[in-house]
Amino acid sequence: MKDGEDDDAQAGSDGVDDEATLVVSTEKHLSINSNRPVKALIQIDNPDDS
């Protein structure tokens, strides 16, 4: 029981920390480069598909 709890607690703490950092990094990247890459991709995709 003690072993399982320790493993779960460690994995959870590590996973949450990693995920939180990844989410923040992604959100910042999307916020900074939201209009340029998105617009460029849409503009290139629209004429290409049409």
C-alpha positions, 0 to 999 in steps of 0.5 A: 500500500505504501509503495503504491501510494508513493508511486502514484503521488510521485507520478501525479506530481510530476505529470501535473507539473510537466503538463502545466508547463507544456500548457503554459508554453503552448498558450503563450506561443499561440497567443504570440503567434496566433494571427500570423501563422493561423492567418498564413495557414488559412490563406495558403490552405483556402486558395490551394483548396479552392 
